[in-house]
Amino acid sequence: MVCWPVCVSVLLAVFHYLDDISLWQATKVCLRWQNILNAELYEDQWKQFIDRRWPLFQPQYSVTCWKIVYSKMYGYFYCMMHYMQAQYKLSKPILPVCCPSVTHVACEQ
């Protein structure tokens, strides 16, 4: 995939409006976006994202890279959503899945 040559200040202005999941996904668009966001987002910001999104998460080890932890948590979250969607389709429970509009994202093995 080729990124269009957009001024860094314009990209940063757009990135400012994104939530944590969108920022994480933006790091996967291309190497340029990844480098820009890695320069702008520090470890403590990734930790804050985790604290807000998964307030019950307490690591059982010393974390050296919060972005990696965020990536794993994000992957597990969407694997669980995919599992819940599959269960909903099979059993048709009375209550719908909390986020039926979430599309399948490849799960980590």
N, C-alpha and C positions, 0 to 999 in steps of 0.2 A: 504494500500500500504506500502511496506517495502522499506526503503532507503538502498542502498548498503553502507557499511562502507568505505567511502572515506575520506581521510585526509582533515581536514578543510582548510589547506593551498592550497590544490589542488582545492577544491570547490571555494574558494575565487578568485583564479587565473581565473577560468572559469567564475565566476560571474562578474568579472571585464570587460569582453567583452560583457555582455548583456545590452540591452537597458532597459529603464524604464518599459515597458510593460512586457518584459521577466523576469525582476527582480520581479515584482509584482506577475507574474504567478509562479515563482520559490518559493515564500513564501507559495504557496498553495500545493506544492508537498508533503511535510511531515513536521512534527513538528521540526525535526532537522534542515532542511533547513530554516524553518521559524525563528527559534531561532538564527541561524547564521546570516541571513540577517537582522533581527531586531537589532542585536548587531552591525552590520556594517553600516546600513543605518539610519541616524538621521532625525529628523523632517524637518530640513532645506533642506535636500536632496529631500525629498518627495515634499516639496514646490517648489524647483527648477524644478523637473520633471513636476509638474502641470504648472508652468510658461512657460516652453518650449512647452509642448504638447497642452495646452489650454491657449494661451496668452491673450485672452479676458476675462477670468474668473476673476471676482472680488467678493470675498465672502461678503455677507451682514451681517456677524456676526463675532465674534472673534473665530478664529479656534484654537482648542486645540490639534487636532491630524490631521496632514496633510496626513498621510497614509490613514486614513478613508475617507477623502475628495477625495484622489486619487482613492480609491476603488469605491466610488460612481460615480465619473466622468467616470472611466473606464467602469463600468456597464452600465451607460447611453449611452456611446459612442457605445458599441456593441449592445445595444437594438436598437439604431437608425440605425446602419448598417443593422441589421436584418430587420427592417421595410423598409429600402430603397431597400433591395434585394427583399422583398415580393412585393413591389410596382413595381419594375422592371419586375418581373415575370408576374404580372397581366396586366400591361399596355404596356410593351415593348416600352419604350421611345426611341427617336432617340439617345440620348447620354447615354452610359452605366453608371452603378453605379460606383463611383470612386474606390471602392475596391471590385470587384466581387469575389475575391478569399477568402474573409473573411468567415469563417464558422460560423454557428450559435453557440452562447454561451448563456446559459440560462440567461434570463433577470431577474433583481430584480423586485419583485412585489411591 
